[in-house]
Amino acid sequence: MVKAYCVKCRAKVDIKDPEKVTLKNGKPATRGTCPKCGTKVFRIGG
């Protein structure tokens, strides 16, 4: 599982429904939601 930092929970969490995206500069990133609170989380490079 890919982990990201949730600002609301203030902890690293496993990303729920991870989606691979590409930034404007061509670098990969992963976007999803926090399984605990439902806030959007984002991780660059994964």
C-alpha positions as CSV (number, residue, x, y, z in Angstrom):
1,M,0.0,0.0,0.0
2,V,1.1,3.6,-0.7
3,K,1.3,5.8,2.3
4,A,0.7,9.6,2.5
5,Y,0.5,12.2,5.2
6,C,-3.0,13.2,6.3
7,V,-3.1,16.8,7.5
8,K,-6.3,16.4,9.4
9,C,-5.3,13.2,11.2
10,R,-1.7,14.3,11.5
11,A,-0.4,10.8,10.7
12,K,0.8,8.7,7.8
13,V,-2.1,6.6,6.4
14,D,-2.6,4.1,3.6
15,I,-4.2,5.8,0.7
16,K,-7.8,4.6,0.0
17,D,-8.6,4.3,-3.7
18,P,-5.2,5.4,-4.9
19,E,-5.0,7.0,-8.4
20,K,-1.8,7.5,-10.4
21,V,-1.5,11.0,-11.8
22,T,1.2,12.9,-13.6
23,L,2.1,16.5,-12.6
24,K,2.7,19.3,-15.1
25,N,6.4,18.8,-15.0
26,G,6.0,15.1,-15.9
27,K,6.7,13.6,-12.4
28,P,4.5,10.8,-11.1
29,A,2.2,11.3,-8.1
30,T,-0.5,9.4,-6.3
31,R,-3.9,10.9,-5.1
32,G,-6.6,9.4,-3.0
33,T,-8.5,9.7,0.3
34,C,-7.7,9.1,4.0
35,P,-9.5,5.9,5.2
36,K,-10.1,7.4,8.7
37,C,-11.5,10.9,8.0
38,G,-12.1,11.0,4.2
39,T,-9.8,14.0,3.5
40,K,-8.0,14.0,0.2
41,V,-4.3,13.0,0.5
42,F,-1.6,13.4,-2.1
43,R,1.9,11.9,-2.5
44,I,4.5,13.1,-5.0
45,G,6.8,10.5,-6.5
46,G,4.7,7.4,-5.8
